[in-house]
């Protein structure tokens, strides 16, 4: 299905996963998007196809395949409750983690020049450069989406304009959306920017906004299990961190 504006004819296609199926039926379809090739829209708590997670390699690979097969403009992946998201551009490039933060930063900084962007400390120095090159300020903060969002709220209270708070997991919040971690809202922002690009005559796709983001040679996340009673887990974790800090110093 196509949307027409004067003599401009624009067609959009999206690939979707899991319980966010409502976003396809109640939003995209009603706006005239072509969602014919969408996958796994019916909710199933057993998750028979893959883990509904924008960080999951299988989820992203299946979305990439669907995008390329149907020549879609965009692929969308949500987690189970749609507060996290990831996308695939029209060339099949996965956009999650640092890339998704960079994409959202590019969009937000166009609308709010000079804004501070808060992220968790797992993001790369390349992302910092990407943000500062666009006139933004990068605030790295503690891991945990609630920590990141709360830091953004506090910065705004202190008079520091902070319009985007985002974690590499795909959790993100915008000041304009009342600091809610809302994956669907993030995707809407991306779709709007994609439409603007198409109406402006660009067929490069949304991924072109982050083409100058330098990728690290290697990026590995290590998660250490803490064997402890739940009530002592936080203290044990802090002890392990302090021991590691002393070791590397």
N, C-alpha and C positions, 0 to 999 in steps of 0.2 A: 504494500500500500504506500502511497506517496502523499506528501504534503505539497501544496502549491502556493506560491506567493508571487503574484503578478506573473512574470514569465519564467520564474525560477521553479524548477521541479526538483525536489530533494527526497531521496528515499533513504530510510534508516532501517538497519537490521540489528537485532540484539540476541545474544545467547544468555540464558539464565539457568540458575540451579536452585533447587530446594524450596524451603518454605516461603521464600520471597516471591513465589509465583504470582501473588496479588499484584506485584509491581508491573508484571507483564499485562495481566488482564485489565486491571483497573486504572493503569496509568499509560503505559506505552501504547497498547492497542487502541485506546480511546483517543490518543493523540495522533494516530495514523501511522505508527511505526510498523515496519514489517518484522514480526517476531516469529515467523513461520518455523524457522529451524531451531527454536529453543528446546532445551533438554531438561528432563527431570523436574518439571514444574509442580507435580503433585506431591504434597507433603508426605513423608514417610520417615517416621522416627527411627527406623532401623538403618537408615542411610545405606541402601543396598548398592549404590553406584560408586560412592567415594565419600570421604569426610567433607562436609560442607564448610570449607575453610579456604579463604583466599591465599593462605600460605601453603596449602597442600599442593604438591607437585602434580598429582593426578587430576585434581580439579582444574588446575590451570591448563594442563595439557589437553584435557577433553574440551575445554572452552576454546583453546587455540585451534584444535582440529575442526570444531564446528564453525568457527569464524572463517577459516580458510575455505572450507567446503562450500559455504554459501556466499562467499565474498561479502561478508557482513562488514559494516562500518565499526562495530564495537561489540565486544563480548563482556558480559558482566557476571561476576561471581560474588555471592553473598555468603555469610556464615549462617548458622542455624536461626538466629533471631534478628538478622539483617542490621546489626549495629556495626559490622565490619564488611568491607568490600574490597574488590580487586577488579581490574579490567584487562582486556586484551585489545590491542589496537587493530586496525584494518590490515596490517601486515603480519599479524599473528604474534606480535611481541607482547609478552606478559608484563603487566604494569602492576606491581605490588611492592611492599617494603619501601625502600628508599625511593624507588621510581614513582610510586603512587604519591608519596609525600611531595616529591619534586613537582609532579603534575599539578597537584592541588595548590602548591605554593605559587607556581606560575600563574594559575588562574586567579588566586586570591590577590597576588601582588599587582596584577593588572587593575583590579577593582579597588585595591587599598594600598597605594604606593607607600613604601616605607614601613609596612607592618612588621611586627615581630612574629616569628613562627616558632612555636614550642614543639619540640619532639623529645622522645626518649633518648637516652644516652647511647643506644645501639646504632644510631645513624652514623653515616660516614662523613669524613672531612670533605668529600666531593659534594655532598648535599649542602654543607655549609657554604662552600664556594658558589654553588648553583643559586642559593638564596641571596647571598650578598651581591653577586653579580647583577641581580635584578633589583637591587636597592633595598632588599629586606634585611632583617636581623634574625639570626638563628639563636634561639635559647635552648640548649640541651639540658634535660632534666632527668629525674629519676625514672627508671623503668616502671611501667604500670600506667594504663590509660587514664585511670582516675587521678594519679599524680600529675600527669601531663595536662589534663583538662583543668584541674584545680590551680595549677601554676598559671595557666592562661587567664583564668578568672581573677587571680590575685594581681597579675600584671596590669590588667585593665583597671582594676580598682586603684592601682598606684599611678594611673594616668599614662601607662604605656600601651599604645594601641596594638592589640594582639588579636588577629582575626582568625588564625588557624592554630589548632592544637592537634597533633597527630602522632600516633605510635606506629612503629614498623609492622605491627600485627595487623594493621588495617583499621584499627579504631581511630576515629577522627571526629573532631567537633569544630563548629564554626561559631564565631560570635553572633553572626546574623541569625543563627538558628538556636539561640539561647543556650549555647554551650552543650547541646545534646550530642551524644555519640550516636550518630545516625548514618548508617551506610547508604541508605536509599537517598538521603539528601545529598551526600557527597556525589553519588552517581548522577543525580539530576544536574548538579553543577558542571560535571564533566560533559554530559549530553548537551547542555546549553552552549558550552564553549565549542563543542564539535559542530553544532548547528551554525553558530556564528562563522566558523571557519568555512563551512560549506557554502553558506550564503555569500561569503566574501570571495568565493571562487577557488578556494584551496581544496585540493583532493589529497593532501599529504597525510591526513589522519591525525588523531589526537596525540599520537606518539611523537610527532614532530616537535611538540612543545618541550620535550625533554631530550632532544637529540644531542645536546651538548653536555648532558650529565655524564661525568666520567664514572665508570664502574670500577670498583676495586678488583684486583686480580683474583682475590678469594674472599669469600664472606661466609663464615661458619658461626653458628650460634651453639654454644655449649650450655646444657642445662644439668645442674648437679642435683642429684637426689639427696635429701637430708633425712637421715634415719633418726627419728625422734618422736616422742609423744607430741601431739598437736600443740599443746600448751607451751612446749619448749622450743618449737620449730623456729620461731622468729629469732630467739636468742642464739640458737645454734647456727642459724644462717649468718647472723651478724658476726659471730665468732669466726666462722669460716672465711668470711670476707676480710676481716681484720688480719687473720693469719696469712691469707694470700697477699694482702697489701704489704705486710712486713717482709714477706719472702721476696717479692719483686723489687722492693727498695734496697 
